[in-house]
Amino acid sequence: MFLTLSLSLMGASAWADPPAAAARPSGPTASSEGVVNINAATQDELERLPGIGPARAEAIVRLRERVRRFGHVEDLVRVRGIGRASMRRLRPFVSLEGPTTLEARPSREALRSGL
């Protein structure tokens, strides 16, 4: 009885779906900034990623040549200098398939909002 009374007092709006904005993740997404396909990117394209300079980009290319193809984005931690903190920064900008769409290194504001 208590349940039916409380349901009638709350009304139907309490059972409605949450707003779409609340369900969306915040921070940079593939659509807002772009992504780099680590299985097909050139060294120059890899250098667009935050925290990746010429040496790390070259190391990523060498590892990719050795393993043939990355199966998981987390495989990048096998590159010296890329750890968990770097992966948190990189993950929104990395893909395993599709074209590379990241045109430039993401802004500091985009990186802050994604962390």
C-alpha positions in Angstrom: 0.0 0.0 0.0 2.8 2.4 0.9 4.4 1.7 -2.5 1.3 2.6 -4.5 0.8 5.7 -2.4 4.4 6.9 -2.9 4.2 6.2 -6.6 1.0 8.2 -7.0 2.6 11.1 -5.0 5.8 11.1 -7.1 4.0 11.1 -10.4 5.1 9.7 -13.7 7.9 12.2 -14.2 10.0 10.4 -11.6 10.1 7.3 -13.9 10.9 9.2 -17.1 14.3 8.6 -18.8 17.1 10.9 -17.7 17.9 13.8 -20.0 20.1 13.0 -22.9 22.7 15.5 -21.9 23.2 13.7 -18.6 23.8 10.4 -20.3 26.5 11.8 -22.7 30.1 11.6 -21.6 31.9 14.9 -21.2 35.3 15.6 -22.6 36.8 15.3 -26.1 35.2 12.8 -28.4 36.0 11.5 -31.8 33.5 13.9 -33.3 34.8 17.0 -31.6 38.6 16.6 -32.0 39.2 13.6 -34.2 41.2 10.4 -33.8 44.4 8.8 -34.9 44.3 5.2 -36.2 47.4 3.7 -34.6 47.3 0.8 -37.0 47.7 2.9 -40.1 49.0 6.3 -39.0 52.3 7.8 -40.2 54.9 9.1 -37.8 53.7 12.7 -38.5 50.1 11.7 -37.7 51.1 10.0 -34.5 52.9 13.2 -33.4 49.6 15.0 -33.3 48.7 12.9 -30.2 49.2 14.7 -26.9 52.5 13.8 -25.3 53.8 12.0 -28.4 56.9 13.5 -30.0 59.2 12.3 -32.8 60.9 9.6 -30.6 57.7 8.1 -29.2 56.0 8.2 -32.6 58.9 6.4 -34.1 58.8 3.8 -31.3 55.1 3.3 -31.9 55.7 2.7 -35.7 58.5 0.2 -34.8 56.3 -1.7 -32.4 53.5 -1.8 -34.9 55.9 -3.2 -37.5 57.0 -5.9 -35.0 53.5 -6.9 -33.9 51.8 -6.4 -37.3 48.7 -4.8 -35.8 47.6 -3.4 -32.5 44.7 -5.4 -31.1 43.9 -3.0 -28.2 44.6 0.6 -27.7 46.2 -0.4 -24.4 49.0 -2.1 -26.4 50.6 1.4 -26.5 51.8 0.9 -22.9 54.4 -1.4 -24.4 56.1 1.7 -25.8 58.8 3.1 -23.4 57.5 6.3 -21.9 53.8 5.6 -22.3 52.2 4.6 -19.0 48.8 4.7 -17.4 48.7 8.5 -17.1 49.7 8.9 -20.8 47.0 6.3 -21.8 44.3 8.4 -20.0 45.3 11.4 -22.1 45.6 9.4 -25.3 42.6 7.1 -25.2 40.0 9.7 -26.5 42.2 10.4 -29.5 43.2 6.9 -30.5 41.4 4.3 -32.6 42.2 0.9 -34.2 40.2 1.3 -37.3 39.0 3.9 -39.7 40.7 7.0 -41.0 42.9 9.4 -39.0 40.8 12.5 -38.5 42.8 14.4 -35.9 44.1 17.5 -37.8 46.2 19.1 -35.1 47.4 18.4 -31.5 44.3 18.9 -29.2 44.1 22.1 -27.3 45.0 22.2 -23.6 41.3 23.0 -22.8 40.2 19.8 -24.6 42.8 17.8 -22.7 41.7 19.3 -19.3 38.0 18.6 -19.9 38.8 15.0 -20.9 40.7 14.2 -17.7 
